Amino acid sequence: MIEAEHLKHIREAEKCANFNDFVRKFARRYGDKPAFIIKHKTGKDITYQNISFNDVLDDVKNLSRSFINRGFNTKRVAIIGENKYEWILTYLTQLFVGGISVPLDKGLSYKEIELSLTRSHAEILVYDIKYSDIIKNLTDNNILSKECCILMKDGSDLNISDLIKEGQELNSKDDSILDSISIDPHALSVILFTSGTTAMAKAVMLSQDNILTNIYDMELVEDIRSTDVNMAFLPYHHSFGGTGQLVMLNCGSTTTYCDGLRYIQKNLVEYKVSVFVCVPLLIESIYKRIIATAKKSGQDKKLAFGRKLTKALLKVGIDVRRKVFKSVLDQLGGELRLVISGASSIEPETLEGFKMFGIETINGYGMTEASPVIAAENRDTQKSGSIGKAMPSVSIRIDSPDEDGVGELLAKGPNVMMGYYDNPEVTSETLIDGWLHTGDLAYIDKEGYIFIRGKKKNVIVLKNGKNVFPEEIELLTSELPYVAESFVFALPAPNDDTKLLLYIKIVYNKEYFKENSIPAESIDAKIKEDIDRINNTLPNYKRIHNVISTYQPMIKTTSGKVKRFEEIEVIKKDLLK
């Protein structure tokens, strides 16, 4: 049995008993400091509204009074919509009163929303106005009653502002309504659906203690400060996005919102964001854009010189990175100091590139079933290619390691889920003696760093018994400047079913080839040439035999993960044409 060490503590922290305690604590700690900055647009006029930590507590208390008065606290409350203050306010309120919250993927279709509500037994739905037509269908089909559908923002129908005002009126009459709240921190509090089609998605059951454990661990080991400005980009319905927002509140950071994918860089500058939690694909895209801009303007040699200079000075304890690369940092608002990346591995080139600019960039690893963070890096515990070490409350070990020390990564701790809702069979397969079987293959080195090798279900076992981890090769190809996505898989050799051949599908960025004057008819040859060069660095059994290239995006889940099985089926049909 190989076990990982834990992350080095950066500060002291105190774990909250429940979410009632949690909300009161951050209000007590940070008071009138801005918790959220909300942008309001009226035509061409733009104004900004500050919502303090005290304001959040007041809104939660007033909304709680209304929820209790209407009996919503005893029902399951689903939430669907874009990231906004009213979303996280609803979530906090339902946990504050000891109820059950059901965050729903904002990308779901009507049928998937209906099925999610039915499966979770949710009776209340708080929704964004763009879902109004879906809400009408739900009420017309008697899935929900109209009085149980609540708009996030102001509107003619029942909305969050109305309920807050109702709570204020209740408070003026009788302030004892909140005294009835009793919370069991180990009871079911959140039902989160994992990625996949709604019929197949597993409904993860989390308790308040599960989530609060993760918040406590993050405060202990990550350098998130009360002076930070955070931009809430990851969707709140995603475990990493939701818990990440709670961590920011716990640490006293100010949260802003992104105007959309196209405006990320502009918003980083607008709000002078200092902490950014995101997925690798986004941060890799930003880095490639910076490098491409430098190359286009003839500044690439200056960047290369700056890299050599700052690297040499760091060896003697002098850090001038943020001065040398000020022009680059200014493109990102000038204040960005910490990027936390999760969901999958980040390209080493991007990781090192951001560090070169003086931006601390760390990897995290987790899953919804662990609330979600299992392991991570921090400023004191980093090693290239690894996901860092286990969180303080989490035990990690490798199950049945092979001769290279690779086996399934198992995790155990108070952050691990209660189980899958209405699915005891799959729960018993995933939780064995308290150990969460992650389905990811990994090894732990002598210093306790964890290295993910790929998903157990994705491993390609060749006819000679050799194992190929697709993610390893995909990570290598992702370093090619034009690669947006890559996908490695195996198919039987033509006319020889006893032999498996490795294929790769590359989704490329057309703009790269235009900017570099590479004609369309030469793209396939260029990609093949680069894959051959990568092949020369790999052992024979890992070499790619066939390359499929396209600019069309792959089939993905709403959380951005490639649907491998569906992709292979499409590719097989295309090959047979």
N, C-alpha and C positions, 0 to 999 in steps of 0.2 A: 504494500500500500504506500503510495507516494502522496504526501500532503504538502500543500502550499503554506508559506508563511503569510503573515498579515501585513497590510499596509502600515507604514509608519504614521503615527498620529502627528497632526500639525497643531491641534489645539484641544482644549478640554471641551466637553459638551455634556448636555443633560437630556436624557430621553424623556419625552412627554408621556403621561399616562394614557391620554386619549386626545381626540381632536378638539374637544371643548377646552382642554388645558392648552393645546397647541396654539389655537387662535388667540386666546387670552395672553399667552406668553409672548408671541411676537408683537402684539399691540403694546404690552407692558415694556418690552425691550426698546422698541423703535418709535413708538408714539406718533408724533406729527411728521415724521420723515416720509417722503413719498414712497408708497409701495407700488403704485402703478402710475404711468403717464399715459393718458388717453388723448388721442388726436381726434379733433372734430373738424369736419369739412362742411362749409356752407358756401357753395359755389366755388369761387377762387380763394375765399377767406379760410384760413386755417388757425385754429386755436388749440391750446393744450390744457388739459385738466389734470391736476394732481390729486390722486386719491391716497390719503395717508394710511398708515397701519392702523391708527385709531379709527379712521373712517371704515376700513374693512371690518373691524370688530363690530362697529355700530351697525353696518349693513347686514352682517351675519346674524347679529342678535335680533334685529327687526324682521329679517326674513324668516328666522327661526320661529319667532312668535306667530307669524302668519302660517307657517308650515304646521306648527303644533295645533293652532286654532282650527285649521282646515283638515287636520288628520293626515297630512301628507307625510309626516315623520314616521308613521306606521306603515307606509306604502313604499314600494320601490320606485325611485325617481330616475328615469332615463334622461340623458342629456345629449343633444346632437347639435353641432354647429361649428363655425370657425372659432379659433382662439379669440376670446375677448373676456373682459372683466366679468361680465354676467355669467359666463360659463364657469369660471373658477369659483365665483361667489356661490353659485348653486351647489357645486360639489362640496365646498367647505361647509355650507349650511347643513346639508343632509348628513354629513359626518358629525357636525357640531351637535345635532339633535339625536345622534345615535341611530340614524336610519340607514337605508341601503341605497347606494348610488350605482347606476348602470351607464357608464360612458359608452356612447355608440360612435362608430367610425363615421366621419362626416361624408365619406364617399359611397355609402351604401345606397342601393336602389330602394324603391318603395317596398318590394317583396322582401328584401333583406331586412329592412327596418321592421316590417311587420313580424317577420320570423324572430328577430332578436327580442322584440317586446314580448312575444308569446313565450319564447324559451326562458326568458329571465323573469317572467311574471311581473313586469313593470306596469304600473297603472297610471303613472304621471309621466308626462314628457315635456321637458323644457327644450325649446327649439329656436333656431335662427329663423329669421323671417323668410329666407329663401326656400325653406321647407314648407311653406304655407299650403301649397297644392297637395303635398304628401299628407299633411295633417288633415286636410279636408277629406281625403280618401280614407284615412284611418278612422275618422269620426263617422263618416258615411257608412263604413263597413262595420261599425260598432266594435272596433278594436280598442278604441279609447273614447271616453266621453269628452265633450267639448270643454267642460269645466276643469278637466284634468290636463289640458294642453296650455302651456304657458310660454309666451313669447319672451325671448331674452331682452330685447330692446323695446322701447316705447312703441305702442301700436294701438289700434282700436280694440283688439282682443286683450284678454287678461295677460299681464306682463309682469316682469320682475319689479319694475318701479312701483306698480300698483300694490304688489305684495309688501314691499318695503314700507310704503305709506301706511298700509293696513297694520303692519307691525308697530309703527310709531304710534298710531292711535291706540292700539291695544296696550302699549307701554304706558301711555298717559293715564289709562284707566286702572291697569293692574300690572305691576312689574313682576308678579310672582309666577308668571306663566313659564319662565325658563327654569324655575326651581324644580320642576317635575322631571327634568332630564336625568336619565340614568344610563350609563354607557358600559357595556361589557366590551373591553378592547380586543377580546379574543373571538367575538361573535362575527358572523358574516357582515361585512360593511360595503364591499365593492364587488361587482361582477364585471369582469373584463373579458371580452371575446378576443381570442388570438387571431392571427392572420389566417386567411383562407376563405373559402365560400362559407356563407353564414350557416348553411346546413351542416357543414363539417367542422367549423371552427369550434374550438373547445372554450367553454365558459369558465374562466379562472375565478375562484373564490378567494378574496383577500380580506383579512381582518384589519382593524385600525392598528393593531400591534405590528402586523406584517409591514405596513407602510411606514409607520413611525420608526421602526427599527432601521429602515433604509435611510430615512431623513437624518436620524441620529448618526449613523455611520458616515454619511456624506459630510456632515458638519465636522466630525472628528478628523477626517483625512484630506478633504479638498479645500483649497485656498480660495474660498468664496467669501467676499467681504461685504460689510454693510455700506461701503462706499461704491460698490459696483453697480453698473447699469446692465441689465440683462435684456435680451430680445427673445420673447417666447415664440420661437419658430416651429419647434416640433409640436404636432397636434396634441392637444390635451387628452384626447381619447386614447392615445398611445401611452403605455405605461411609463416609458422613459420621459415623455413630454409632461405628463401629469405630475409624476413624483418630482421631476426636475423643477417645476414651478413651485411646489411645496418647499423644496430645499431653498430656493431663492427667498421665499417669504421667511423661512426659519432663520436665514443668515442676514436678513435685513437689506437685501439687494432691491433696487428699483427695477420694475419690469415694464418694458415697452412692447409694442406689437408691430409686426412686419406688414407692409402694405401689399405684399405678394412676392412671389419668387423673383420676378423681374426687378424688384426694388430693394433687394436685400442689401446690396452694397450702399445704395443711397440712404437707406434707413440706418445702417451702421454709422454713417457719417452724421446724419440728422440728429440721432440721439446720443452720439459719442459712446456707443456700446463698449463695455469693457470685458464682459463675459458672454460667451456665445456657446450654447449647447446645440449640437446639430448631428446630422448623419455624415459619414465619410464622403459620399458622393457630392454633397454641397461644398464642403470645405476644399475638396480636391478641385472642383470646378472653379472656385474663387482663386485658388493658387495658380491653376493653369492660365487663367485670364490675366493675372498679374505678370506671369512670365511671358505670355504672348505679347502683352502690351509693351513690356520692357524690350523685347526683341524687335518689335515693330518700330519703336522709337530710337533704337540703337543704344539702349541703356543696359543691354544684357552683359556687356563686358564690365560695366561699372558695378553691376550686381555681383559678378564673379569675383572682382577684386575685393568688394566689401566682405564677401564670404570668407576669403582667405585672411583678410586683415582681422576681422572680428574673432575668427577661430583661433588665430595666433595669440591675440590679446587675452582671450578667455583662459588659455593655458597658463597665463601668469596672473590670473585673477582679476583682469580688467574687463568689464562688460560695457561696451559702447554700441551694442547692436541697435538699440532703439534710436540712437543718434545717427548712426551711419545709414540706417534704413528708414529714416523719418519720412521720406517722400512716399515710400511704400505704405507705411503705417497710416499716413494721412489719407490714402485711398480707402482705408477701412475705418476712418473716423478719428484716428490718432490716439485713441485710448484703449483699443483692443489689447488685452494682456493675457487672456485665458480662453482657450477653446477646448471644450469637452466633446469628444466624438464617440458615438456608440452605434450599436446595431450591427456593424461588421468591421472588418479590418480596414485601416486607413493606409493608403500608399505610403511607403517609407520616404519617398521623395517629398511628398507633401508635408509629412510629419517633420522631417528635418528642415524643409524650407521655411515653415512657419517659425520653428525654433530659431532659425538663422535670423529672422526678422526681429526676434526678441519677444515672440508671442508663445507662451507656454501652451503646448498642445498635447493633450493626454487622451489615451484610449480608455474606454470603459467597456465592460462586458456584462450582459445580463439577459433576462427573459421575463416576460410577464409573470410567470410562475414564481419569481423571486422578488417581486415588488419594486423595481426589477433588477437592481444592481447586485451582481455576485462578486465581481472583481474589477479592479481598475488600477490605473497608475495615479501617482500624485507627484508633486514637484520634487520629492525626495526619493521616489521609488520608480525608476523608469529603466527600461531596456528595450532597444530596438526590436520590433517584431513581436513583442509580448503584449499581453493585455494587463500587465502588472501583477498584483497580488490580491489575495482574498480580502474582502471588506472585514472590518474588525469583528463583527458578529457572526461571520460566516465560516464554516469549516468546509474545506475542499479537498477532494482526493481523486486519484485516477483509478478507475476500475479496470482490473484485468489488463495491465499494460503489456504491450508486445515487447520484442527484443529492443526496440528503439524507445521504449518508455511511453508509447502512445496508447491511450485507452480512453474510455468514455469519462468525461468530466462529471463528477457528482458533487452536489452542494447540500449543506445542511445548516439550518439556523432559524431564528425566529422570524426572518423575512420570507421564508418559504411558505407558499400558499397552503390553504386549508384543503384544497383538492379541486377537482372539476365539478361544476354544478350538474347534478342529475346524471353523473357519469362515473359511478364507482369502479367500473371495470378498468377504464383508462387511468383513473386515479391510482389504482393498485399496481398498474404497470409502470407508472411514472414516479410514484412515491413509495419507496421500499425501505422499511425500517427508518423512516424519517429522512432518507436521502433522496434528493431530487435528481433524477436521471435526465441530464440536460439534452442528450442526443448529440452533443458535440464531442469530437475527438480532440484530445489535447495531450501535452506532456508538461511536466514541471521540471525545471532545471535545478542544479545544485543550490542556487541562491533563492529558490522558491518562486521564481517567475513562471507564469503560466503562458504557454504558447498554444493557440488554437490551430488545429490542422484541418478542420473541416467538419461537416455534419456527417454523423454516422450513416444516415440514410443516403447520402450523396456519394459515399466512397465507391470508386470504380475498382472492382476486383478483376484483374486481368486473368487470362487463361493460364498464365504461368504462376498465378498465386500472388503476384505483386499488387500492392495497393497504391492507387493514385488518388490524391486529394485534389479535386477540381479547383477548390478555392486557392490553393498554392499557385497554380499556373495562372488563374484569373488575376491574382494579385500582380504577377509579373507583367502580364499583358496590359494591365490598367495603367502602367507607367508610360506606355506609348502616348504621346501628346494628343492624338486624335481619338483615342478610345473613350467612348461614353459608357459602354457596358461590354462585358465579355462573359461567355458561358461555355464551360468545358463539359463534354459528355462523351459517351462511347457508343458505338454501333458495330454490329457484326461486319466483318470484311466482306465485300462483294464476292459471291460464289464460295465463301468459306466461313460457315457459321461457327467454326471452332476457334476463330481468331477475332479479337476485339480491337478496333481501331479508335484512337482518340480524335475527336473533332473539336473545333472551337468556332463559336459564332461571335463575331465582332460587330457591335453597333458603333459606327464611327460618326464623328462630327464633320459634316460637309464643309462647314466654314473654314476648318483648318486647312483643307486641301485647296480651297479657293485662295486663302490668304498666302499660301506657300506656292501658288502657281503650279499645282499638280493637277493635270487634266483628269476629267472623270474616267476616261478609258484606262488611266494608269493607276487608279486607286487600288484595285484588287491586287495588282502586281506589287505595289508598295507594301501593302499589308502582308502579303505572302512572304516578301523579303524580310520584313521585321520579325515575323513568326519563325522563319528559318533561323534567324540570328538568335532568338530566344531558345529554339530547339538545340542549338549548339552548346548551350550552357546546361542542358538537362541530360540525365541518364537516358539511354535508349528507350526504356519502357515508358518514360513520361513524355516522349516526343509527340507533337501534334502531327497527324497525318493529313488532315483535311481542314481547310479554312472556309467558312461561310461569312461573307461580309455584307452589311446592309446599313442604311441610315435610319431604317424604321425601328422604333423602340420595341423591346421585348414585352411579352405578356407578363404583367406584374400584379401583385396583390395591392390593396389600397395603401399598404405601408411601404411599398416600393421594392418588395422582394420578388425576384424572378420566379415565376411558376415553372419550375424545371420540367416537370412531367408534361405539361401542356406544350411547352416550347419544343420538346423532343418529338411529340406527336405531329406538330406542324411541320417541323423540319423533315421528318420521315416522309410525309405526304409530298412535300416539295421535291425531295430527292427521287421519288417514284414517278414524277411527271415526265 
